[in-house]
């Protein structure tokens, strides 16, 4: 794994002179942030040694290097999901590459279903914590100390100082936001009504099919994480309409201007 990661890192360092400390993973329908990045350089996943390839509609499948303000940035325009058939180590491979490339802060975003009945589609939610219901973990197997400790601490999986910065920026520029716990499930189906009742009872405010493995790996690797969900639909039993990926992406696209404005200012002001 280490040798594979370093081969990928060497390839990327030869492709760009950028050496960003901040990275962002763009969820379904939230790729519009790329339009705000200046001096862009693109690298397609399919051209990167050892990198998986995104198969989900609405995910571009490329790395974007550039700047927001004076801050150098690496953006993932498209992520990898467990439901695509990838092993957890493949799902989280980009985080290993990011760490060895020099990334210190990671902003993860996603499209999520609303479990908290006070939410409405289009809301943006700061992720305060998560619940891993994948039945799997990216850290299983032999541990390589060159990456991280065998038993990483997850007591602050989403860094409080980054949450405080996100709130400060939101209040300053007039972005409304929610806060809540994100539950990660494998998918790829939208949950049943009984499953949503269960998630509500165990403390979830939103549910989705990504993010949790990435955040586990990022914490293991020593990166500081901020998470933001776009609530694209109310979950089964709350919503009166059937779910579809098209409607999720459509709602995310409608919320993307607000999301991008917020994340742009967070990055400009990130410490």
KEKE-3310 file (N, C-alpha, C; in steps of 0.2 Angstrom, whole numbers, plus 5000, padded with zeros to 4 digits):
npx = (5004:5009:5020:5012:5005:5015:5020:5009:5009:5021:5019:5009:5016:5025:5016:5011:5015:5009:5007:4997:4989:4977:4962:4947:4933:4921:4904:4889:4882:4888:4899:4901:4910:4922:4922:4925:4938:4954:4967:4968:4972:4970:4968:4964:4956:4957:4970:4979:4991:4986:4975:4957:4942:4929:4912:4899:4885:4886:4897:4913:4926:4939:4955:4957:4968:4973:4969:4960:4956:4971:4975:4981:4974:4967:4955:4944:4934:4922:4920:4924:4914:4908:4898:4900:4907:4920:4934:4936:4949:4951:4941:4945:4958:4962:4963:4975:4984:4983:4987:5001:5005:5005:4993:4984:4972:4955:4941:4925:4911:4894:4879:4864:4851:4838:4835:4832:4817:4816:4823:4824:4824:4838:4844:4859:4871:4882:4892:4893:4897:4898:4890:4895:4889:4892:4896:4909:4926:4939:4951:4954:4964:4982:4993:5002:5014:5019:5009:5000:4994:4990:4977:4968:4962:4945:4938:4936:4932:4927:4934:4933:4938:4938:4924:4919:4925:4918:4905:4907:4911:4899:4889:4895:4893:4880:4874:4863:4863:4862:4865:4872:4872:4879:4874:4882:4878:4879:4871:4866:4853:4839:4835:4823:4807:4807:4820:4824:4817:4824:4837:4834:4831:4843:4851:4854:4854:4855:4857:4868:4878:4892:4907:4909:4919:4930:4932:4936:4948:4955:4956:4964:4976:4980:4974:4965:4948:4933:4916:4902:4885:4873:4857:4847:4835:4820:4820:4814:4797:4796:4797:4785:4786:4793:4810:4825:4840:4842:4833:4840:4852:4847:4842:4854:4861:4853:4856:4869:4875:4875:4881:4894:4898:4899:4909:4920:4923:4926:4938:4946:4948:4954:4963)
npy = (4994:5006:5009:5009:5020:5030:5030:5035:5048:5053:5054:5064:5075:5077:5081:5093:5109:5114:5114:5110:5113:5111:5102:5097:5087:5085:5082:5074:5084:5095:5100:5113:5122:5121:5130:5142:5141:5147:5148:5134:5117:5101:5084:5069:5055:5042:5043:5042:5033:5019:5024:5023:5024:5035:5030:5035:5044:5061:5064:5070:5065:5068:5076:5092:5105:5121:5138:5146:5162:5167:5154:5139:5124:5108:5099:5086:5081:5072:5056:5040:5026:5013:5006:5004:4994:4994:4990:4995:5000:5005:5014:5024:5027:5039:5048:5043:5046:5060:5064:5060:5068:5080:5086:5094:5099:5094:5096:5089:5085:5081:5074:5072:5063:5070:5066:5072:5080:5094:5099:5104:5101:5106:5113:5116:5107:5107:5094:5087:5075:5057:5041:5025:5014:5005:4992:4989:4994:5005:5004:4991:4976:4973:4986:5000:5009:5020:5027:5029:5028:5012:5012:5024:5040:5045:5055:5068:5068:5077:5092:5104:5117:5120:5118:5129:5140:5138:5141:5155:5161:5158:5166:5178:5180:5178:5165:5152:5138:5121:5110:5093:5075:5063:5048:5034:5023:5008:5008:5003:5008:5018:5021:5011:5015:5010:5008:5022:5026:5019:5025:5038:5036:5032:5043:5050:5063:5065:5056:5045:5039:5039:5047:5044:5033:5040:5050:5043:5037:5049:5055:5045:5046:5058:5071:5086:5088:5095:5094:5095:5093:5093:5094:5085:5079:5073:5060:5042:5039:5052:5060:5062:5058:5048:5043:5048:5047:5057:5068:5070:5075:5086:5095:5097:5104:5116:5121:5123:5136:5143:5134:5134:5147:5148:5138:5143:5155:5150:5143:5153:5159:5150:5143)
npz = (5000:5004:4995:4983:4985:4986:4973:4966:4972:4968:4954:4953:4959:4949:4939:4943:4950:4961:4978:4989:5005:5009:5005:4996:4995:4983:4983:4976:4964:4968:4962:4958:4964:4958:4948:4954:4957:4953:4941:4936:4936:4929:4932:4926:4934:4928:4922:4933:4941:4950:4955:4959:4948:4946:4945:4946:4940:4937:4944:4940:4940:4942:4948:4954:4953:4960:4965:4978:4982:4990:4993:4990:4983:4983:4974:4974:4961:4961:4969:4977:4980:4992:4988:4974:4972:4976:4987:5004:5006:4994:4992:5001:4996:4990:5001:5008:4998:4998:5011:5010:5000:5006:5011:5024:5029:5027:5018:5018:5008:5004:4997:5006:5014:5023:5040:5052:5057:5057:5046:5029:5012:5003:5013:5021:5031:5044:5048:5064:5069:5066:5062:5060:5049:5040:5041:5039:5039:5035:5040:5044:5045:5042:5050:5045:5051:5045:5040:5051:5068:5076:5083:5081:5088:5088:5094:5091:5077:5067:5067:5080:5079:5066:5063:5070:5063:5051:5055:5060:5047:5040:5047:5045:5031:5029:5027:5030:5041:5046:5060:5063:5065:5055:5047:5040:5027:5017:5005:4988:4989:4993:5009:5019:5027:5040:5043:5043:5054:5064:5062:5066:5080:5085:5084:5072:5061:5047:5032:5022:5009:5009:5014:5028:5028:5022:5031:5043:5038:5035:5048:5054:5047:5051:5047:5048:5049:5041:5039:5028:5024:5010:5012:5002:5000:5010:5021:5018:5023:5029:5019:5006:4993:4980:4979:4969:4960:4951:4956:4968:4964:4957:4967:4974:4965:4964:4977:4976:4974:4985:4994:4988:4989:5003:5006:4998:5005:5018:5014:5010:5023:5031:5044)
capx = (5000:5014:5023:5007:5003:5020:5020:5004:5011:5027:5016:5005:5021:5028:5011:5009:5020:5005:5008:4992:4989:4970:4959:4940:4929:4914:4899:4885:4879:4891:4905:4902:4915:4927:4921:4928:4945:4958:4973:4966:4975:4966:4971:4959:4957:4959:4977:4983:4993:4983:4969:4951:4939:4922:4907:4893:4883:4886:4904:4917:4931:4946:4958:4958:4973:4972:4968:4954:4960:4978:4975:4982:4969:4966:4948:4941:4928:4920:4923:4923:4909:4908:4893:4902:4911:4927:4936:4937:4955:4951:4937:4949:4965:4964:4965:4982:4988:4982:4992:5008:5006:5005:4987:4983:4965:4951:4934:4921:4904:4890:4872:4862:4844:4836:4831:4829:4811:4816:4827:4821:4828:4842:4848:4867:4872:4888:4893:4896:4899:4895:4889:4897:4884:4894:4898:4916:4931:4945:4958:4955:4970:4989:4994:5008:5015:5021:5003:4996:4993:4985:4971:4967:4957:4940:4934:4935:4933:4926:4937:4929:4940:4935:4917:4919:4927:4913:4900:4909:4910:4892:4886:4897:4891:4873:4872:4859:4865:4860:4871:4869:4875:4878:4874:4884:4876:4882:4867:4865:4846:4837:4833:4816:4804:4809:4827:4824:4815:4830:4842:4832:4831:4850:4854:4856:4850:4855:4860:4870:4882:4899:4910:4912:4926:4935:4934:4940:4955:4958:4958:4970:4981:4982:4972:4959:4942:4927:4911:4896:4880:4868:4851:4844:4828:4819:4821:4808:4793:4796:4795:4779:4787:4798:4817:4828:4847:4841:4830:4845:4857:4844:4842:4860:4863:4850:4859:4877:4878:4875:4887:4901:4900:4901:4916:4925:4925:4929:4945:4950:4949:4956:4970)
capy = (5000:5012:5009:5011:5027:5035:5030:5040:5055:5055:5055:5070:5080:5078:5084:5100:5113:5116:5110:5113:5110:5111:5098:5097:5082:5088:5077:5074:5090:5101:5102:5120:5125:5121:5136:5147:5140:5150:5145:5127:5111:5095:5077:5064:5049:5037:5044:5042:5027:5015:5027:5021:5028:5036:5027:5038:5049:5068:5064:5071:5060:5071:5080:5099:5109:5128:5143:5151:5168:5165:5148:5133:5119:5101:5097:5080:5081:5065:5052:5033:5023:5006:5002:5003:4987:4995:4988:5001:5003:5008:5020:5029:5028:5047:5051:5041:5050:5067:5065:5060:5074:5086:5089:5095:5100:5091:5098:5084:5087:5076:5075:5067:5063:5072:5062:5077:5083:5101:5100:5105:5100:5112:5115:5114:5105:5106:5087:5087:5068:5052:5034:5021:5008:5001:4985:4988:4999:5006:5002:4984:4973:4975:4993:5002:5015:5026:5031:5031:5023:5006:5013:5031:5043:5048:5059:5074:5066:5083:5097:5109:5124:5121:5120:5136:5144:5138:5145:5162:5163:5158:5172:5184:5181:5177:5158:5148:5131:5116:5105:5087:5069:5060:5041:5032:5016:5006:5009:5009:5009:5023:5017:5010:5019:5007:5010:5029:5027:5017:5030:5044:5034:5031:5050:5053:5069:5065:5049:5045:5033:5041:5052:5040:5029:5045:5054:5038:5037:5056:5055:5040:5049:5065:5077:5089:5087:5098:5090:5099:5090:5096:5090:5085:5076:5071:5052:5038:5040:5059:5063:5059:5057:5043:5045:5046:5051:5063:5073:5072:5080:5093:5099:5099:5109:5122:5123:5123:5143:5145:5130:5136:5154:5147:5135:5148:5160:5146:5141:5160:5161:5144:5145)
capz = (5000:5005:4989:4978:4987:4984:4966:4964:4974:4963:4948:4954:4960:4942:4935:4945:4954:4967:4984:4993:5012:5009:5000:4997:4991:4981:4983:4970:4962:4972:4959:4955:4967:4953:4944:4958:4958:4948:4939:4937:4932:4929:4931:4926:4938:4924:4921:4939:4943:4956:4957:4956:4943:4948:4940:4948:4936:4941:4946:4934:4940:4941:4953:4951:4957:4959:4970:4980:4985:4990:4996:4985:4984:4979:4974:4971:4958:4961:4975:4976:4985:4994:4984:4967:4972:4979:4994:5008:5005:4987:4993:5005:4993:4989:5008:5009:4993:5000:5016:5008:4996:5011:5014:5032:5031:5022:5018:5014:5007:5002:4997:5011:5016:5030:5045:5057:5054:5056:5040:5023:5006:5001:5019:5022:5038:5047:5052:5070:5071:5062:5064:5054:5048:5034:5043:5037:5041:5030:5044:5045:5042:5045:5051:5043:5055:5041:5039:5057:5074:5075:5086:5081:5092:5084:5099:5087:5070:5064:5071:5082:5077:5059:5063:5073:5058:5046:5058:5059:5040:5038:5050:5042:5024:5029:5025:5035:5041:5052:5063:5065:5065:5048:5047:5034:5026:5011:4999:4985:4989:4998:5015:5021:5032:5047:5044:5045:5061:5068:5062:5071:5087:5087:5085:5066:5058:5040:5031:5015:5007:5008:5019:5034:5027:5021:5038:5047:5035:5036:5055:5055:5044:5055:5044:5051:5044:5041:5035:5026:5020:5007:5012:4995:5001:5016:5020:5018:5029:5031:5012:5003:4986:4979:4979:4963:4960:4947:4960:4973:4960:4955:4973:4976:4960:4966:4983:4975:4974:4993:4996:4985:4992:5010:5006:4996:5011:5023:5012:5010:5029:5035:5047)
cpx = (5004:5017:5018:5006:5008:5021:5015:5006:5016:5024:5013:5010:5024:5023:5010:5014:5016:5007:5003:4992:4981:4967:4951:4937:4922:4909:4894:4881:4882:4898:4906:4907:4921:4927:4924:4935:4949:4964:4973:4971:4971:4970:4965:4961:4960:4967:4982:4985:4989:4977:4962:4948:4931:4917:4900:4891:4883:4893:4909:4923:4938:4948:4958:4963:4972:4972:4961:4957:4968:4980:4976:4977:4969:4959:4947:4935:4925:4923:4921:4918:4910:4903:4895:4906:4918:4928:4937:4944:4956:4947:4941:4956:4966:4966:4973:4986:4988:4987:4999:5010:5007:4999:4986:4976:4961:4944:4930:4914:4901:4883:4869:4854:4843:4832:4828:4823:4811:4820:4822:4826:4831:4846:4855:4868:4879:4888:4896:4899:4896:4894:4890:4893:4886:4895:4905:4920:4937:4952:4959:4961:4977:4990:5001:5009:5017:5015:5000:4996:4988:4978:4970:4961:4952:4935:4932:4936:4932:4929:4933:4931:4938:4928:4916:4920:4921:4907:4901:4908:4903:4888:4888:4894:4883:4871:4869:4862:4862:4866:4868:4874:4874:4879:4876:4882:4879:4878:4868:4857:4845:4833:4825:4814:4806:4816:4828:4822:4820:4835:4840:4833:4838:4854:4856:4851:4850:4858:4862:4875:4889:4901:4913:4918:4931:4937:4938:4947:4958:4961:4964:4976:4984:4979:4966:4954:4936:4922:4905:4891:4875:4862:4847:4837:4827:4818:4814:4804:4792:4793:4789:4780:4793:4805:4820:4835:4846:4838:4836:4850:4854:4844:4849:4863:4860:4853:4867:4879:4879:4881:4893:4903:4902:4908:4921:4927:4928:4937:4949:4952:4952:4963:4975)
cpy = (5006:5014:5012:5019:5032:5035:5035:5047:5057:5057:5062:5076:5082:5082:5091:5103:5115:5111:5112:5109:5109:5107:5098:5091:5084:5082:5078:5081:5096:5103:5109:5124:5126:5127:5142:5147:5143:5146:5137:5123:5105:5089:5072:5058:5043:5037:5043:5035:5025:5019:5024:5026:5029:5033:5030:5044:5056:5069:5065:5066:5063:5075:5087:5103:5117:5132:5145:5156:5166:5158:5142:5127:5113:5100:5090:5081:5075:5060:5044:5030:5016:5002:5001:4997:4988:4992:4995:5004:5007:5015:5026:5030:5035:5050:5049:5046:5058:5068:5065:5065:5080:5089:5089:5096:5098:5093:5092:5086:5081:5078:5070:5068:5066:5068:5066:5080:5090:5103:5101:5104:5107:5115:5112:5113:5104:5099:5088:5080:5063:5045:5030:5014:5004:4994:4984:4994:4999:5004:4995:4981:4976:4983:4995:5009:5021:5030:5034:5026:5018:5008:5021:5034:5046:5052:5066:5073:5072:5089:5103:5116:5125:5122:5127:5141:5144:5142:5153:5165:5163:5164:5178:5186:5180:5170:5155:5141:5128:5113:5099:5081:5065:5052:5039:5025:5014:5008:5003:5010:5015:5019:5016:5014:5016:5009:5017:5030:5025:5022:5036:5042:5034:5038:5053:5058:5069:5058:5049:5039:5034:5044:5048:5037:5034:5048:5049:5038:5043:5057:5051:5043:5056:5071:5079:5090:5092:5095:5095:5094:5094:5092:5090:5082:5074:5063:5049:5039:5047:5062:5059:5057:5051:5046:5044:5050:5057:5069:5075:5077:5086:5097:5101:5104:5116:5125:5125:5131:5145:5141:5132:5143:5153:5144:5139:5152:5156:5145:5148:5162:5156:5146:5139)
cpz = (5000:4998:4983:4979:4985:4977:4963:4966:4969:4956:4948:4955:4953:4938:4936:4950:4961:4972:4990:5000:5013:5004:5001:4992:4990:4980:4977:4969:4965:4969:4957:4958:4963:4949:4948:4959:4952:4947:4939:4933:4934:4928:4932:4930:4934:4922:4927:4941:4950:4958:4954:4951:4946:4943:4941:4943:4940:4944:4941:4934:4938:4947:4950:4956:4955:4965:4972:4984:4984:4992:4990:4988:4980:4980:4971:4968:4956:4966:4973:4982:4986:4989:4976:4967:4974:4986:4998:5007:4999:4988:4996:5002:4992:4996:5009:5004:4996:5006:5014:5003:5000:5013:5021:5034:5025:5023:5014:5013:5004:5001:5001:5011:5023:5034:5050:5054:5053:5050:5034:5017:5004:5007:5019:5030:5039:5050:5058:5072:5066:5065:5058:5054:5042:5035:5041:5039:5037:5034:5046:5042:5045:5045:5049:5046:5052:5040:5045:5062:5073:5078:5086:5085:5087:5089:5096:5080:5066:5069:5073:5080:5070:5059:5066:5067:5053:5049:5058:5052:5038:5041:5047:5035:5023:5026:5031:5035:5047:5054:5064:5064:5058:5049:5040:5033:5019:5005:4995:4984:4994:5003:5016:5026:5039:5048:5046:5052:5066:5068:5067:5078:5089:5087:5078:5064:5050:5039:5023:5014:5006:5014:5025:5033:5026:5027:5042:5045:5037:5043:5057:5053:5047:5052:5048:5047:5046:5037:5034:5022:5017:5008:5006:4995:5008:5016:5020:5024:5031:5024:5010:4996:4986:4978:4972:4964:4956:4952:4966:4970:4959:4961:4975:4971:4962:4972:4982:4976:4981:4996:4994:4988:4999:5010:5003:5001:5016:5021:5012:5018:5034:5038:5046)
residu = (UNK:UNK:UNK:UNK:UNK:UNK:UNK:UNK:UNK:UNK:UNK:UNK:UNK:UNK:UNK:UNK:UNK:UNK:UNK:UNK:UNK:UNK:UNK:UNK:UNK:UNK:UNK:UNK:UNK:UNK:UNK:UNK:UNK:UNK:UNK:UNK:UNK:UNK:UNK:UNK:UNK:UNK:UNK:UNK:UNK:UNK:UNK:UNK:UNK:UNK:UNK:UNK:UNK:UNK:UNK:UNK:UNK:UNK:UNK:UNK:UNK:UNK:UNK:UNK:UNK:UNK:UNK:UNK:UNK:UNK:UNK:UNK:UNK:UNK:UNK:UNK:UNK:UNK:UNK:UNK:UNK:UNK:UNK:UNK:UNK:UNK:UNK:UNK:UNK:UNK:UNK:UNK:UNK:UNK:UNK:UNK:UNK:UNK:UNK:UNK:UNK:UNK:UNK:UNK:UNK:UNK:UNK:UNK:UNK:UNK:UNK:UNK:UNK:UNK:UNK:UNK:UNK:UNK:UNK:UNK:UNK:UNK:UNK:UNK:UNK:UNK:UNK:UNK:UNK:UNK:UNK:UNK:UNK:UNK:UNK:UNK:UNK:UNK:UNK:UNK:UNK:UNK:UNK:UNK:UNK:UNK:UNK:UNK:UNK:UNK:UNK:UNK:UNK:UNK:UNK:UNK:UNK:UNK:UNK:UNK:UNK:UNK:UNK:UNK:UNK:UNK:UNK:UNK:UNK:UNK:UNK:UNK:UNK:UNK:UNK:UNK:UNK:UNK:UNK:UNK:UNK:UNK:UNK:UNK:UNK:UNK:UNK:UNK:UNK:UNK:UNK:UNK:UNK:UNK:UNK:UNK:UNK:UNK:UNK:UNK:UNK:UNK:UNK:UNK:UNK:UNK:UNK:UNK:UNK:UNK:UNK:UNK:UNK:UNK:UNK:UNK:UNK:UNK:UNK:UNK:UNK:UNK:UNK:UNK:UNK:UNK:UNK:UNK:UNK:UNK:UNK:UNK:UNK:UNK:UNK:UNK:UNK:UNK:UNK:UNK:UNK:UNK:UNK:UNK:UNK:UNK:UNK:UNK:UNK:UNK:UNK:UNK:UNK:UNK:UNK:UNK:UNK:UNK:UNK:UNK:UNK:UNK:UNK:UNK:UNK:UNK:UNK:UNK:UNK:UNK:UNK)
# end
